[in-house]
Amino acid sequence: MMHNISEEKAKAAEEHAKLSEEHGKSIEHVGKILKARGNSAQEHGKLIEEYGKATQQHAKASQQHAQVSQQHNENSTEEFVKAAEEHAKAAEEHTKAVKEYLQVAQEQVETAKKFLDKQS
Protein backbone atom coordinates (compact mmCIF):
# COMPACT_ATOMS: atom_id res chain seq x y z
CA MET A 1 0.00 0.00 0.00
CA MET A 2 1.38 3.39 -1.00
CA HIS A 3 1.13 6.30 1.40
CA ASN A 4 -0.12 9.63 0.22
CA ILE A 5 2.05 12.69 0.60
CA SER A 6 0.56 15.44 2.71
CA GLU A 7 -0.54 18.51 0.84
CA GLU A 8 1.74 20.59 3.06
CA LYS A 9 4.82 18.58 2.06
CA ALA A 10 3.87 18.58 -1.60
CA LYS A 11 3.37 22.35 -1.57
CA ALA A 12 6.69 22.83 0.24
CA ALA A 13 8.41 20.77 -2.46
CA GLU A 14 6.76 22.93 -5.12
CA GLU A 15 7.92 26.12 -3.39
CA HIS A 16 11.48 24.78 -3.13
CA ALA A 17 11.37 24.03 -6.83
CA LYS A 18 10.24 27.58 -7.59
CA LEU A 19 13.13 28.98 -5.55
CA SER A 20 15.56 26.69 -7.34
CA GLU A 21 14.26 27.94 -10.65
CA GLU A 22 14.88 31.54 -9.54
CA HIS A 23 18.39 30.59 -8.42
CA GLY A 24 18.94 29.05 -11.85
CA LYS A 25 17.90 32.30 -13.51
CA SER A 26 20.34 34.23 -11.33
CA ILE A 27 23.13 31.78 -12.11
CA GLU A 28 22.42 32.07 -15.83
CA HIS A 29 22.54 35.88 -15.53
CA VAL A 30 25.94 35.77 -13.78
CA GLY A 31 27.20 33.51 -16.55
CA LYS A 32 26.06 35.96 -19.22
CA ILE A 33 27.83 38.83 -17.43
CA LEU A 34 31.07 36.85 -17.27
CA LYS A 35 30.77 35.87 -20.93
CA ALA A 36 30.45 39.53 -21.87
CA ARG A 37 33.78 40.37 -20.23
CA GLY A 38 35.63 38.70 -23.06
CA ASN A 39 38.71 37.73 -21.04
CA SER A 40 39.51 34.39 -19.42
CA ALA A 41 36.23 34.66 -17.50
CA GLN A 42 34.36 34.20 -20.77
CA GLU A 43 34.73 30.40 -20.81
CA HIS A 44 33.80 30.19 -17.14
CA GLY A 45 30.78 32.36 -17.89
CA LYS A 46 29.68 30.02 -20.62
CA LEU A 47 29.81 27.06 -18.23
CA ILE A 48 28.05 28.96 -15.46
CA GLU A 49 25.31 29.99 -17.85
CA GLU A 50 24.80 26.34 -18.85
CA TYR A 51 24.70 25.29 -15.19
CA GLY A 52 22.06 27.96 -14.61
CA LYS A 53 19.94 26.63 -17.46
CA ALA A 54 20.31 23.06 -16.20
CA THR A 55 19.33 24.20 -12.70
CA GLN A 56 16.18 25.74 -14.12
CA GLN A 57 15.31 22.62 -16.12
CA HIS A 58 15.63 20.35 -13.11
CA ALA A 59 13.73 22.83 -10.95
CA LYS A 60 10.85 22.93 -13.44
CA ALA A 61 10.74 19.13 -13.54
CA SER A 62 10.75 19.06 -9.74
CA GLN A 63 7.92 21.56 -9.67
CA GLN A 64 5.86 19.48 -12.10
CA HIS A 65 6.35 16.30 -10.08
CA ALA A 66 5.48 18.16 -6.87
CA GLN A 67 2.27 19.43 -8.45
CA VAL A 68 1.28 15.92 -9.57
CA SER A 69 2.03 14.58 -6.09
CA GLN A 70 -0.65 16.91 -4.71
CA GLN A 71 -3.34 15.05 -6.63
CA HIS A 72 -3.43 12.34 -3.92
CA ASN A 73 -3.64 9.43 -6.30
CA GLU A 74 -1.81 6.12 -6.02
CA ASN A 75 1.27 7.71 -7.65
CA SER A 76 1.62 10.64 -5.23
CA THR A 77 4.52 9.12 -3.30
CA GLU A 78 6.34 8.18 -6.48
CA GLU A 79 5.85 11.68 -7.88
CA PHE A 80 7.06 13.24 -4.63
CA VAL A 81 10.22 11.11 -4.81
CA LYS A 82 10.76 12.21 -8.43
CA ALA A 83 10.34 15.83 -7.31
CA ALA A 84 13.01 15.31 -4.65
CA GLU A 85 15.35 13.66 -7.17
CA GLU A 86 14.98 16.54 -9.62
CA HIS A 87 15.51 19.02 -6.78
CA ALA A 88 18.75 17.22 -5.88
CA LYS A 89 19.88 17.45 -9.53
CA ALA A 90 19.10 21.18 -9.53
CA ALA A 91 21.16 21.61 -6.35
CA GLU A 92 24.03 19.70 -7.95
CA GLU A 93 24.03 22.01 -10.98
CA HIS A 94 23.90 25.02 -8.64
CA THR A 95 26.94 23.66 -6.78
CA LYS A 96 28.84 23.23 -10.06
CA ALA A 97 28.12 26.86 -10.90
CA VAL A 98 29.38 28.05 -7.53
CA LYS A 99 32.58 26.03 -7.91
CA GLU A 100 33.12 27.48 -11.37
CA TYR A 101 32.56 31.00 -10.04
CA LEU A 102 35.07 30.35 -7.27
CA GLN A 103 37.62 29.50 -9.96
CA VAL A 104 36.96 32.88 -11.57
CA ALA A 105 37.42 34.60 -8.22
CA GLN A 106 40.64 32.67 -7.57
CA GLU A 107 42.01 33.68 -10.96
CA GLN A 108 41.19 37.30 -10.22
CA VAL A 109 42.93 37.09 -6.85
CA GLU A 110 46.03 35.59 -8.51
CA THR A 111 46.03 38.34 -11.15
CA ALA A 112 45.71 41.00 -8.45
CA LYS A 113 48.59 39.45 -6.48
CA LYS A 114 50.83 39.49 -9.54
CA PHE A 115 49.95 43.09 -10.20
CA LEU A 116 50.63 44.09 -6.58
CA ASP A 117 53.92 42.17 -6.57
CA LYS A 118 55.07 44.17 -9.59
CA GLN A 119 54.14 47.40 -7.81
CA SER A 120 56.26 46.55 -4.76
C-alpha angles and dihedrals in degrees: 000000000000120000120228120238115240115251089237093058093044091051091047089053090050091050091049089052091052091051091049090052090053090049088052091053090051091048091050090051092052089050091053091050092051091047090054092057090074096208128097088303089069095081091045089050091053091053093045091051090052091048088052092052091047090049089054093048093052091044091053091049089049090050092051093050091047090052092050090048089061091065090081096222127139090277097054095103092047091049091048090053090050089051090053092048092051090047089054090051090050090051090050092054089047089053091051089053092051091050090050091049090050088056089055091050091048091052090051091050090051091049091049091049091052091049092049092047090056090050093054 
